Amino acid sequence: MTICADRVVIVTGAGGGLGRAHALAFAAAGAHVVVNDIGTSREGEGSSAGPAQQVVDEIRAAGGSAVANTDDVADWEGAQRLVQTATVEFGRLDVLVNNAGFLRDRMLTTMSVDEWDAVIRVHLRGHFCPLRHAAAYWRDLAKAGEPVDARIINTSSGAGLMGSVGQGNYAAAKAGIVALTLNASAELARYGVTANAIAPAARTRMTEVAMPDMMRAPETGFDAMAPENVSPLVVWLGSTESKDVTGRVFEVEGGIVSVADGWQHGPRVDKGERWDPAELGPVVRRLLDEAPRPTPVYGTS
């Protein structure tokens, strides 16, 4: 398969789980891959060059093309070096897959500000920094008259779309990533760049701990939670075939691909003048009756 032949792709957090699966799938589809991973624990502690290099070695052993990068994606200069790794090693950048992240789960009544900041930093800032440097690179190419056919693929979550009990920091970051994706889609279209997001359900070191029963691999049959199930859509979104798809969020689980139906303008009433608080009760209740009921927050019964 060569759907991404000679495309240059960055995958962040690619030392394991979903990122590793994406990196391997892009390489198998003919892409040159920058495998980024800082090598931290599930909780974001420590660092090691080993995970990224292991994936690079695996790609090369299969005949693919890849280099490792261990920069922190949430660090401004580190994200810049990440983009430069692609342009220096392979001559350009075509696709950015933002995937890196970790968890520090806690109920809102006990969550510390450090636990909040750490998760917001790696997920939301860790999406923005690489995106910002990649976007500037593509803008400069477009303004110089060079053809650009680039892709940004961000990683949200069901927690970001519906909320998740015990994961207020993670859910808020992942919801922010959706809004960032919509903005990127609108702002970067003029430069030949699309931006989409996925909300995957798969077995990773984060979900294995948070949902051990759901994520346990079956002894036989189709392994719906294998991270490799998510990567085909990511590879397609990174290909030239997806040029007309932008500003969308896809949920992916096992063999299921769906388009998430997010916030939209719903039923409304216009009085034509200021409301009195006492008269709004029946108005709001009628609007809620007419509107679709929201999907329940994950972790509620």
C-alpha positions as CSV (number, residue, x, y, z in Angstrom):
1,M,0.0,0.0,0.0
2,T,1.4,3.4,-1.0
3,I,-1.4,5.8,-0.2
4,C,1.1,8.0,1.5
5,A,4.1,7.3,-0.7
6,D,6.9,9.8,0.1
7,R,4.7,11.9,2.4
8,V,6.7,13.2,5.4
9,V,4.8,12.6,8.6
10,I,5.4,13.6,12.2
11,V,3.7,11.5,14.9
12,T,3.9,12.7,18.4
13,G,3.8,10.3,21.4
14,A,4.7,7.5,18.9
15,G,6.8,5.4,21.3
16,G,3.8,3.2,22.2
17,G,0.1,2.7,21.9
18,L,-1.8,4.7,19.3
19,G,1.2,6.7,18.3
20,R,3.3,3.7,17.6
21,A,0.5,2.1,15.6
22,H,0.1,5.3,13.5
23,A,3.8,5.5,12.9
24,L,4.0,1.9,11.7
25,A,0.9,2.3,9.5
26,F,2.2,5.5,7.8
27,A,5.6,3.8,7.2
28,A,3.8,0.8,5.7
29,A,1.9,3.2,3.5
30,G,5.1,4.6,2.1
31,A,5.6,7.6,4.3
32,H,8.8,8.9,5.8
33,V,8.1,9.2,9.6
34,V,9.4,11.3,12.4
35,V,8.8,9.2,15.5
36,N,8.5,11.6,18.4
37,D,8.4,10.5,22.0
38,I,9.9,12.0,25.1
39,G,9.8,8.6,26.8
40,T,7.8,9.5,29.9
41,S,5.7,7.3,32.2
42,R,1.9,7.1,32.0
43,E,1.9,10.0,34.5
44,G,4.4,12.1,32.6
45,E,7.4,11.4,34.8
46,G,11.0,10.8,33.6
47,S,12.3,10.6,30.0
48,S,14.0,8.1,27.7
49,A,15.1,8.0,24.1
50,G,14.4,4.2,24.0
51,P,10.7,4.1,23.0
52,A,11.1,6.4,20.0
53,Q,14.2,4.6,18.8
54,Q,12.6,1.2,19.2
55,V,9.8,2.2,16.8
56,V,12.3,3.7,14.3
57,D,14.2,0.4,14.4
58,E,11.0,-1.6,13.8
59,I,10.1,0.6,10.8
60,R,13.5,0.3,9.3
61,A,13.7,-3.4,9.9
62,A,10.5,-3.6,7.8
63,G,12.1,-1.6,5.0
64,G,10.5,1.7,5.9
65,S,12.0,5.2,6.5
66,A,12.0,6.9,9.9
67,V,14.0,9.0,12.3
68,A,13.5,9.5,16.1
69,N,12.9,12.8,17.9
70,T,12.7,13.1,21.7
71,D,11.7,16.7,22.1
72,D,9.0,17.8,24.5
73,V,6.0,18.8,22.3
74,A,4.7,21.2,24.9
75,D,8.0,23.1,24.9
76,W,8.1,26.0,22.4
77,E,11.7,25.4,21.2
78,G,11.3,21.7,21.4
79,A,8.2,21.8,19.1
80,Q,10.2,23.9,16.6
81,R,13.0,21.4,16.6
82,L,10.5,18.7,16.0
83,V,9.3,20.4,12.8
84,Q,12.9,21.1,11.8
85,T,13.7,17.4,12.2
86,A,11.2,16.6,9.4
87,T,12.4,19.4,7.1
88,V,16.1,18.7,7.6
89,E,16.0,14.9,7.5
90,F,13.4,14.5,4.7
91,G,13.3,17.9,3.0
92,R,9.8,18.9,3.9
93,L,6.7,18.2,6.1
94,D,3.3,17.1,4.8
95,V,1.5,15.7,7.8
96,L,1.4,16.4,11.6
97,V,-0.3,13.9,13.8
98,N,-0.7,15.2,17.4
99,N,-1.1,12.3,19.7
100,A,1.1,12.7,22.8
101,G,-0.5,12.8,26.2
102,F,-0.7,11.3,29.7
103,L,-3.2,11.1,32.5
104,R,-3.4,12.4,36.1
105,D,-7.0,11.4,37.0
106,R,-8.7,12.9,40.0
107,M,-12.2,14.0,41.0
108,L,-12.7,17.7,40.7
109,T,-13.1,17.9,44.5
110,T,-9.6,16.7,45.1
111,M,-7.7,17.6,41.9
112,S,-4.6,19.8,42.5
113,V,-3.7,22.8,40.3
114,D,-0.5,21.0,39.4
115,E,-2.5,18.0,38.2
116,W,-4.7,20.3,36.2
117,D,-1.8,22.2,34.7
118,A,0.3,19.1,33.8
119,V,-2.5,17.5,31.7
120,I,-3.6,20.8,30.1
121,R,0.0,21.4,29.2
122,V,0.9,18.1,27.5
123,H,-2.5,17.7,25.7
124,L,-3.6,21.2,24.7
125,R,-0.3,23.1,24.7
126,G,1.3,20.0,23.3
127,H,-1.0,20.2,20.3
128,F,-0.7,23.9,19.8
129,C,3.1,24.2,19.8
130,P,3.8,21.7,17.0
131,L,0.7,22.9,15.1
132,R,1.9,26.5,15.3
133,H,5.4,25.8,14.0
134,A,4.1,23.5,11.3
135,A,1.4,26.0,10.2
136,A,4.1,28.8,10.0
137,Y,6.2,26.5,7.8
138,W,3.3,25.8,5.4
139,R,2.2,29.4,5.4
140,D,5.7,30.5,4.3
141,L,5.8,27.9,1.6
142,A,2.4,29.0,0.3
143,K,3.3,32.6,0.3
144,A,6.5,31.8,-1.7
145,G,4.4,30.1,-4.4
146,E,5.2,26.5,-3.4
147,P,2.4,24.0,-3.6
148,V,1.1,22.8,-0.2
149,D,-1.1,19.8,0.4
150,A,-0.7,19.4,4.1
151,R,-2.6,17.7,6.9
152,I,-3.1,18.2,10.7
153,I,-4.7,15.3,12.6
154,N,-5.3,16.0,16.2
155,T,-6.3,13.6,18.9
156,S,-9.3,14.3,21.1
157,S,-11.3,11.7,23.0
158,G,-14.8,10.7,23.9
159,A,-14.0,12.4,27.2
160,G,-13.6,15.7,25.3
161,L,-16.9,15.2,23.4
162,M,-19.1,14.0,26.3
163,G,-17.1,14.5,29.5
164,S,-15.7,11.8,31.8
165,V,-16.1,11.4,35.5
166,G,-12.7,11.7,37.3
167,Q,-11.0,13.2,34.3
168,G,-12.0,16.9,34.4
169,N,-8.5,18.0,33.4
170,Y,-8.2,15.5,30.5
171,A,-11.8,16.1,29.3
172,A,-11.3,19.9,29.3
173,A,-8.0,19.5,27.3
174,K,-9.5,17.2,24.8
175,A,-12.5,19.5,24.3
176,G,-10.1,22.3,23.7
177,I,-8.4,20.3,21.1
178,V,-11.6,20.0,19.1
179,A,-12.0,23.8,19.2
180,L,-8.4,24.2,18.2
181,T,-9.0,21.9,15.3
182,L,-12.0,23.9,14.1
183,N,-9.9,27.1,14.2
184,A,-7.0,25.5,12.4
185,S,-9.3,24.3,9.7
186,A,-10.7,27.7,9.1
187,E,-7.5,29.7,9.3
188,L,-5.2,27.4,7.4
189,A,-7.4,26.4,4.4
190,R,-6.0,29.3,2.4
191,Y,-2.5,27.8,2.6
192,G,-3.5,24.3,1.5
193,V,-3.8,22.7,4.9
194,T,-6.6,20.7,6.3
195,A,-7.2,20.0,10.0
196,N,-9.3,17.1,11.5
197,A,-9.5,15.4,14.8
198,I,-10.1,11.8,15.9
199,A,-11.7,10.6,19.2
200,P,-10.4,7.0,19.4
201,A,-11.3,4.2,21.7
202,A,-8.4,1.8,22.0
203,R,-6.0,-0.1,24.3
204,T,-3.2,2.2,25.5
205,R,-1.2,2.5,28.7
206,M,-3.7,5.2,29.7
207,T,-6.9,3.3,29.0
208,E,-5.6,-0.1,30.3
209,V,-5.5,1.4,33.8
210,A,-8.7,3.6,33.5
211,M,-10.9,0.9,32.0
212,P,-9.1,-2.5,32.5
213,D,-12.2,-4.7,31.8
214,M,-13.2,-2.9,28.6
215,M,-9.6,-2.9,27.3
216,R,-8.7,-6.5,28.0
217,A,-7.7,-8.3,24.8
218,P,-10.0,-11.3,23.9
219,E,-8.5,-14.7,23.8
220,T,-9.9,-15.3,20.3
221,G,-11.6,-13.3,17.6
222,F,-11.4,-9.7,16.6
223,D,-9.5,-7.5,19.1
224,A,-11.7,-4.4,18.9
225,M,-9.5,-2.4,21.3
226,A,-6.2,-2.9,19.4
227,P,-4.7,0.5,18.7
228,E,-3.9,-0.7,15.1
229,N,-7.7,-0.4,14.3
230,V,-7.6,3.4,14.6
231,S,-4.6,4.0,12.4
232,P,-6.1,3.3,8.9
233,L,-8.4,6.3,9.2
234,V,-5.4,8.4,10.4
235,V,-3.3,7.3,7.5
236,W,-6.2,8.1,5.1
237,L,-6.7,11.6,6.6
238,G,-2.9,12.1,6.1
239,S,-3.1,11.2,2.4
240,T,-3.7,13.3,-0.6
241,E,-7.2,11.7,-1.0
242,S,-8.5,13.6,2.0
243,K,-8.0,17.0,0.5
244,D,-11.7,17.9,0.7
245,V,-12.2,16.8,4.3
246,T,-11.5,19.4,7.0
247,G,-12.9,20.6,10.3
248,R,-14.4,17.3,11.2
249,V,-14.2,15.0,14.2
250,F,-14.2,11.2,13.8
251,E,-14.9,8.6,16.5
252,V,-13.0,5.4,15.8
253,E,-13.4,2.1,17.7
254,G,-12.6,-1.4,16.4
255,G,-14.2,-1.5,13.0
256,I,-16.4,1.5,13.6
257,V,-15.9,4.9,12.0
258,S,-18.4,7.6,12.7
259,V,-18.6,11.4,12.3
260,A,-19.1,13.1,15.7
261,D,-22.1,15.6,15.6
262,G,-20.9,18.4,17.9
263,W,-22.3,21.7,19.1
264,Q,-24.7,23.3,16.7
265,H,-27.3,26.1,17.0
266,G,-30.4,24.5,18.3
267,P,-34.1,25.5,19.0
268,R,-34.6,29.1,20.0
269,V,-37.2,31.7,21.0
270,D,-36.8,35.4,20.3
271,K,-39.1,37.6,22.4
272,G,-37.8,40.8,20.6
273,E,-37.1,42.4,23.9
274,R,-35.5,41.7,27.3
275,W,-36.8,38.7,29.2
276,D,-38.1,38.8,32.8
277,P,-36.4,36.0,34.8
278,A,-39.8,34.8,36.1
279,E,-41.1,34.0,32.6
280,L,-38.1,32.0,31.4
281,G,-38.9,28.8,33.2
282,P,-41.4,27.4,30.7
283,V,-39.4,28.9,27.7
284,V,-36.2,27.0,28.7
285,R,-38.1,23.8,29.4
286,R,-39.8,23.9,26.0
287,L,-36.5,24.5,24.3
288,L,-34.9,21.6,26.1
289,D,-37.9,19.4,25.1
290,E,-37.3,20.3,21.4
291,A,-33.5,19.9,21.6
292,P,-31.7,16.5,21.3
293,R,-30.8,15.0,24.7
294,P,-27.0,15.1,25.3
295,T,-25.0,11.9,25.4
296,P,-24.4,11.0,29.0
297,V,-21.0,11.8,30.6
298,Y,-18.7,8.8,30.7
299,G,-18.8,7.2,34.1
300,T,-22.4,8.1,34.9
301,S,-25.1,5.5,35.2
